[in-house]
Amino acid sequence: MKIESVTSKIFRHTTNTVRDSDGHGHPGPESTTTSALLTITTDTGDTGHVVTRTSDVAEALLDRFVRPNLIGEDAMLTDRLWYKVYKWQRLGGGLLTDKMLATVDLALWDLKGKVTGQPVWKLLGGHRPKILAYGSTMCGDDLENGLATPEDYARFADWMVNTRGYKAVKLHGWMPPVPGAPDVRKDYQACAAVREAVGPDVPLMLDPHHFYSRTDTLWLANKLAELDFRWMEEPMEEASMSSYKWLTANTSLNILGPETMTGKHWTRAEWVKHDACDLVRAGVSDLGGITPAMRTAHMAECFHMSCEMHGTGAGNLSVALAIPNTSFYERGLLHPFIDYDKPKDFQNRIDDEMDADGYVHGREEPGLGQDLDMAYIDGNLVDA
């Protein structure tokens, strides 16, 4: 069974999320945006799909990096194909991003699942059929009754835990360009307010401003330890691994990382070797796909370390269900003004439906388990 074609479609759909000048998402008025569907098709007519950003499937990039390495190859050899595409990053002039590599890898795994008649989470190992989700908030904002004050965070966390059924909560703090941000003490005030609102037994985590100084970071870490937070992630520039070695050596709070640092599983292995983190971070889009995410998880397990998945979506859910050494699935980003459980225009259902007990279940359908509305996509195509 050989790969016959790699194609993309760009389509329009509505969104109620806007990006600020630093790239953070916030609630906004409904508007129209575009996404892309990448499809890998074999000579037997089997297909794998994934929805992604339009920039990840630009025709010039598919022609240069993807099609020459996939077409004519055995579609089942996902590891070989990942390496064939990945090797082009070295001389790709920065054009072949980890996000694009992840998009190709996800489509290959979706195809592999459909060919074998198995969900991807089972093909990867199938450690558990369901996993608890933590509610992951959007970044703070200046919207009235949004996430503008510590009291707003406390009220929303109370709803997440006591109404919606989340068993854990992660806060994203205030980030520039929100007025007054970053403010390490305001981040702490939100954390303290949430702890008071949900009580002592609910696991809490923080993803603060990513460029705090060592002194601000250590102060915040020690204050979060007093609140019995489970972890803090990426409070400083991750290119400075020595700063994280210093941090983990000077606080009792668990430090999770690296999140956005390049280098895939190799970088994460270096952080483990040098005691720069207590928990390992792995996101399918950050690392370049399911393939390197699984390598990261297995590496962490060798050191009796948890591997916590970064981000929502079918790929991260598949990995979280497949491995033994992770505690939660990250579900979000959540905000009082956004109905996360409402499917997007191009979905018949969301990828990660959560039950009243806070669990997200692995789907039994072959592939990644997504339910895309292909009729909607085909009816709303735009020119590339």
C-alpha positions as CSV (number, residue, x, y, z in Angstrom):
1,M,0.0,0.0,0.0
2,K,1.8,3.1,-1.3
3,I,1.1,6.8,-0.7
4,E,-0.3,8.2,-3.9
5,S,-1.0,11.9,-3.1
6,V,-0.7,14.6,-0.5
7,T,-3.3,17.3,-0.9
8,S,-4.6,20.3,1.0
9,K,-7.9,22.3,1.0
10,I,-8.3,25.7,2.6
11,F,-11.7,26.5,3.9
12,R,-13.5,29.3,5.8
13,H,-15.3,29.0,9.1
14,T,-16.3,31.3,12.0
15,T,-14.4,31.9,15.2
16,N,-15.0,33.8,18.4
17,T,-11.3,33.9,19.4
18,V,-9.0,36.8,18.6
19,R,-5.2,37.1,18.9
20,D,-3.6,40.0,20.7
21,S,-0.3,41.6,19.5
22,D,1.7,38.9,21.4
23,G,-0.2,36.0,19.9
24,H,-2.4,35.1,22.9
25,G,-6.0,34.1,22.3
26,H,-8.9,36.0,23.9
27,P,-12.7,36.0,23.4
28,G,-13.9,38.3,20.7
29,P,-16.7,39.0,18.3
30,E,-17.6,36.3,15.8
31,S,-15.6,36.6,12.6
32,T,-14.5,34.5,9.7
33,T,-11.1,32.8,9.5
34,T,-9.5,30.0,7.5
35,S,-8.1,26.6,8.3
36,A,-6.7,23.8,6.1
37,L,-7.4,20.1,5.7
38,L,-4.3,18.0,4.9
39,T,-5.2,14.6,3.3
40,I,-2.8,11.7,2.6
41,T,-4.2,9.2,0.1
42,T,-2.9,5.7,-0.8
43,D,-3.2,3.7,-4.0
44,T,-5.9,1.6,-2.2
45,G,-8.1,4.7,-1.7
46,D,-7.5,4.9,2.1
47,T,-7.1,8.4,3.5
48,G,-5.7,10.2,6.6
49,H,-6.8,13.7,7.5
50,V,-5.9,16.5,9.9
51,V,-7.1,20.1,10.2
52,T,-4.3,22.6,10.7
53,R,-3.2,26.2,10.1
54,T,-3.1,27.2,6.4
55,S,0.6,28.1,6.8
56,D,1.4,24.4,7.6
57,V,0.2,23.2,4.2
58,A,1.5,25.8,1.8
59,E,1.8,24.2,-1.6
60,A,5.4,25.3,-2.0
61,L,6.3,23.6,1.3
62,L,4.4,20.5,0.5
63,D,6.2,20.3,-2.9
64,R,9.6,20.9,-1.4
65,F,9.6,18.9,1.9
66,V,6.6,16.5,2.0
67,R,5.6,15.0,-1.4
68,P,9.1,14.0,-2.5
69,N,9.5,12.1,0.8
70,L,6.1,10.4,1.1
71,I,4.7,9.7,-2.4
72,G,5.5,6.1,-3.4
73,E,6.4,5.1,0.2
74,D,4.7,2.4,2.3
75,A,2.0,4.3,4.3
76,M,2.4,2.0,7.3
77,L,6.0,3.0,8.0
78,T,5.2,6.0,10.1
79,D,8.6,6.1,11.8
80,R,10.6,5.9,8.6
81,L,8.4,8.6,7.0
82,W,8.7,10.9,10.0
83,Y,12.5,10.7,9.8
84,K,12.5,11.3,6.0
85,V,10.6,14.6,6.4
86,Y,12.3,15.6,9.6
87,K,15.8,15.4,8.1
88,W,15.0,18.3,5.8
89,Q,14.7,20.7,8.7
90,R,18.5,21.0,8.9
91,L,18.8,22.6,5.5
92,G,15.2,23.9,5.2
93,G,16.0,27.5,6.0
94,G,13.6,27.4,8.9
95,L,10.6,26.8,6.6
96,L,9.9,23.3,7.7
97,T,8.5,24.0,11.2
98,D,7.8,21.5,13.9
99,K,4.1,22.4,13.6
100,M,4.2,21.4,9.9
101,L,6.1,18.2,10.7
102,A,3.5,17.4,13.3
103,T,0.7,18.0,10.8
104,V,2.2,15.4,8.4
105,D,2.8,12.9,11.2
106,L,-0.8,13.3,12.5
107,A,-2.2,12.6,9.1
108,L,0.0,9.6,8.7
109,W,-1.2,8.2,12.0
110,D,-4.8,8.9,11.2
111,L,-4.3,7.0,7.9
112,K,-2.6,4.1,9.7
113,G,-5.4,3.8,12.2
114,K,-8.0,3.8,9.4
115,V,-6.1,1.1,7.4
116,T,-5.8,-1.1,10.4
117,G,-9.3,-0.4,11.7
118,Q,-7.9,0.7,15.1
119,P,-8.0,4.0,17.1
120,V,-4.5,5.6,17.2
121,W,-4.4,5.5,21.0
122,K,-4.7,1.7,20.9
123,L,-2.0,1.4,18.2
124,L,0.3,3.5,20.4
125,G,-0.1,1.1,23.3
126,G,-3.6,1.8,24.8
127,H,-2.7,2.1,28.4
128,R,-6.1,3.4,29.5
129,P,-9.5,4.0,27.8
130,K,-10.1,7.3,29.6
131,I,-8.2,10.0,31.4
132,L,-9.0,12.9,33.7
133,A,-8.8,16.3,32.1
134,Y,-7.7,19.5,33.8
135,G,-9.5,22.7,32.8
136,S,-6.9,25.0,31.2
137,T,-7.8,28.7,31.2
138,M,-7.1,31.3,28.6
139,C,-4.6,34.0,29.6
140,G,-5.8,36.8,31.7
141,D,-7.5,39.8,30.1
142,D,-9.1,43.2,30.9
143,L,-12.7,42.1,30.1
144,E,-15.4,42.8,32.6
145,N,-16.5,39.5,34.2
146,G,-13.9,37.7,32.1
147,L,-10.4,36.9,33.5
148,A,-9.5,40.4,34.6
149,T,-9.1,40.0,38.3
150,P,-8.1,37.3,40.8
151,E,-11.8,37.2,41.8
152,D,-12.7,36.4,38.2
153,Y,-10.3,33.5,38.2
154,A,-11.8,32.2,41.5
155,R,-15.3,32.4,40.2
156,F,-14.5,30.6,37.0
157,A,-12.5,27.9,38.8
158,D,-15.4,27.3,41.1
159,W,-17.7,26.8,38.1
160,M,-15.1,24.5,36.4
161,V,-14.8,22.3,39.4
162,N,-18.2,22.4,41.1
163,T,-20.5,22.7,38.0
164,R,-18.7,21.4,35.0
165,G,-16.9,18.5,36.8
166,Y,-13.1,19.2,36.2
167,K,-11.0,17.5,38.9
168,A,-8.0,19.9,38.3
169,V,-7.4,23.4,37.0
170,K,-4.5,25.2,35.4
171,L,-4.3,28.9,35.2
172,H,-2.6,31.0,32.5
173,G,-1.6,34.3,34.0
174,W,-1.7,37.8,32.6
175,M,0.6,38.4,29.7
176,P,1.6,41.5,27.7
177,P,0.0,43.4,26.1
178,V,-2.7,43.3,28.8
179,P,-2.3,46.5,30.9
180,G,-0.1,46.0,33.9
181,A,1.2,42.6,32.8
182,P,3.5,40.9,33.6
183,D,3.0,41.2,37.4
184,V,4.3,38.3,39.4
185,R,2.3,39.3,42.5
186,K,-0.9,39.6,40.6
187,D,-0.4,36.1,39.1
188,Y,0.1,34.9,42.7
189,Q,-3.1,36.6,43.9
190,A,-5.1,34.8,41.2
191,C,-3.6,31.5,42.3
192,A,-4.4,32.2,45.9
193,A,-7.9,33.1,45.1
194,V,-8.4,30.0,43.1
195,R,-7.0,27.8,45.9
196,E,-9.4,29.4,48.3
197,A,-12.4,28.9,45.9
198,V,-11.8,25.2,45.1
199,G,-10.4,24.0,48.4
200,P,-7.3,22.1,49.4
201,D,-7.8,18.9,47.5
202,V,-8.1,20.0,43.9
203,P,-4.8,19.8,41.9
204,L,-3.8,23.3,40.6
205,M,-1.1,24.3,38.2
206,L,0.2,27.6,36.8
207,D,1.5,28.7,33.4
208,P,2.7,32.3,34.1
209,H,4.4,34.9,32.0
210,H,7.3,33.1,30.2
211,F,10.0,35.7,30.7
212,Y,10.2,36.4,34.4
213,S,13.6,37.0,36.0
214,R,15.1,34.4,38.3
215,T,14.2,36.3,41.4
216,D,10.6,36.8,40.4
217,T,10.3,33.2,39.3
218,L,11.8,31.8,42.6
219,W,9.5,34.1,44.6
220,L,6.5,32.8,42.7
221,A,7.5,29.2,42.9
222,N,7.9,29.3,46.7
223,K,4.6,31.0,47.1
224,L,2.9,28.4,44.9
225,A,4.5,25.6,47.0
226,E,2.8,27.1,50.0
227,L,-0.5,26.8,48.1
228,D,0.3,23.2,47.3
229,F,0.3,23.7,43.6
230,R,1.2,20.6,41.5
231,W,3.5,22.4,39.1
232,M,4.6,25.6,37.3
233,E,5.6,25.6,33.7
234,E,7.8,27.9,31.5
235,P,8.2,30.9,33.8
236,M,11.5,31.9,32.1
237,E,13.1,31.7,28.7
238,E,13.7,28.0,28.1
239,A,16.9,28.5,26.1
240,S,18.6,29.1,29.4
241,M,18.6,25.5,30.7
242,S,21.0,26.5,33.5
243,S,18.3,28.9,34.9
244,Y,16.0,25.9,35.2
245,K,18.7,23.8,36.9
246,W,19.1,26.6,39.4
247,L,15.3,26.9,39.9
248,T,14.6,23.2,40.5
249,A,17.5,23.1,43.0
250,N,16.1,26.0,45.0
251,T,12.4,25.4,45.2
252,S,10.2,22.5,46.4
253,L,7.6,23.2,43.7
254,N,7.6,20.8,40.8
255,I,8.9,22.5,37.6
256,L,7.5,21.2,34.3
257,G,9.5,21.6,31.1
258,P,10.6,22.3,28.5
259,E,7.5,23.3,26.6
260,T,8.3,25.4,23.6
261,M,12.1,24.8,23.4
262,T,13.1,23.3,20.1
263,G,15.0,20.0,19.8
264,K,12.2,17.5,20.3
265,H,12.9,14.5,22.4
266,W,16.6,15.1,22.3
267,T,16.3,18.5,24.2
268,R,14.0,16.9,26.7
269,A,16.5,14.2,27.4
270,E,19.1,16.8,28.1
271,W,16.9,18.6,30.6
272,V,16.3,15.3,32.4
273,K,20.0,14.5,32.4
274,H,20.9,17.9,33.8
275,D,18.1,18.0,36.4
276,A,16.5,21.0,34.9
277,C,12.9,19.8,35.4
278,D,10.9,17.6,37.7
279,L,8.3,16.7,35.1
280,V,8.8,16.4,31.4
281,R,6.6,18.5,28.9
282,A,5.6,17.0,25.6
283,G,3.2,18.4,23.1
284,V,2.5,16.9,19.7
285,S,2.7,20.2,17.9
286,D,5.7,21.4,19.9
287,L,7.8,18.3,19.2
288,G,6.9,17.6,15.5
289,G,4.2,14.9,15.9
290,I,3.0,11.9,17.8
291,T,6.2,10.0,16.8
292,P,8.6,12.2,18.9
293,A,6.1,12.7,21.6
294,M,6.0,8.9,22.3
295,R,9.8,8.9,22.3
296,T,9.7,11.6,24.9
297,A,7.2,9.8,27.1
298,H,9.2,6.6,27.0
299,M,12.4,8.5,27.9
300,A,10.8,10.1,30.8
301,E,9.4,6.8,32.1
302,C,13.0,5.4,32.2
303,F,13.7,8.0,34.9
304,H,10.4,7.5,36.8
305,M,9.3,10.9,35.6
306,S,5.8,12.0,34.5
307,C,5.4,13.2,30.9
308,E,2.6,15.8,30.8
309,M,1.1,16.6,27.4
310,H,0.9,20.2,26.3
311,G,-2.3,21.3,24.6
312,T,-5.6,20.0,23.6
313,G,-6.6,18.0,20.5
314,A,-6.9,14.4,19.2
315,G,-3.1,13.9,18.9
316,N,-2.3,14.8,22.5
317,L,-5.3,12.9,23.7
318,S,-4.1,9.8,21.8
319,V,-0.6,10.0,23.4
320,A,-2.0,10.6,26.9
321,L,-4.3,7.6,26.6
322,A,-1.4,5.4,25.3
323,I,1.2,6.0,28.1
324,P,1.3,5.2,31.8
325,N,3.3,8.1,33.0
326,T,1.0,11.1,32.6
327,S,-1.6,12.4,35.1
328,F,-4.0,14.6,33.1
329,Y,-5.2,15.6,29.6
330,E,-5.1,19.4,29.1
331,R,-8.5,20.6,28.0
332,G,-9.0,24.1,26.8
333,L,-8.4,26.9,26.4
334,L,-11.3,27.9,28.6
335,H,-13.0,31.2,29.3
336,P,-16.3,32.3,30.8
337,F,-17.3,33.8,27.5
338,I,-16.6,30.8,25.3
339,D,-18.5,27.5,25.1
340,Y,-15.7,25.1,24.6
341,D,-18.1,22.1,24.2
342,K,-19.7,23.6,21.1
343,P,-18.3,22.0,17.9
344,K,-16.7,24.2,15.4
345,D,-18.4,24.7,12.0
346,F,-16.3,21.9,10.4
347,Q,-16.9,19.4,13.3
348,N,-19.8,17.0,13.9
349,R,-18.5,16.7,17.5
350,I,-15.5,18.0,19.3
351,D,-12.4,15.8,19.7
352,D,-12.4,15.6,23.5
353,E,-15.9,15.3,24.9
354,M,-15.8,15.2,28.7
355,D,-18.2,13.4,30.9
356,A,-19.7,14.7,34.2
357,D,-17.0,13.0,36.2
358,G,-14.2,14.9,34.4
359,Y,-13.0,12.1,32.1
360,V,-12.2,12.3,28.4
361,H,-12.7,8.9,26.7
362,G,-10.8,7.3,23.9
363,R,-13.0,6.9,20.8
364,E,-13.4,3.5,19.2
365,E,-13.5,4.8,15.7
366,P,-10.3,4.0,13.6
367,G,-7.8,6.8,13.3
368,L,-7.4,9.8,15.5
369,G,-11.1,9.7,16.4
370,Q,-12.1,13.0,14.9
371,D,-15.5,13.5,13.3
372,L,-15.0,16.1,10.6
373,D,-17.9,17.5,8.6
374,M,-16.4,17.0,5.1
375,A,-19.6,18.4,3.4
376,Y,-19.1,21.7,5.3
377,I,-15.4,21.8,4.4
378,D,-16.1,21.1,0.7
379,G,-18.8,23.7,0.7
380,N,-16.6,26.5,2.1
381,L,-13.4,26.2,0.1
382,V,-11.3,29.2,-0.7
383,D,-8.4,29.7,-3.1
384,A,-5.0,29.1,-1.6
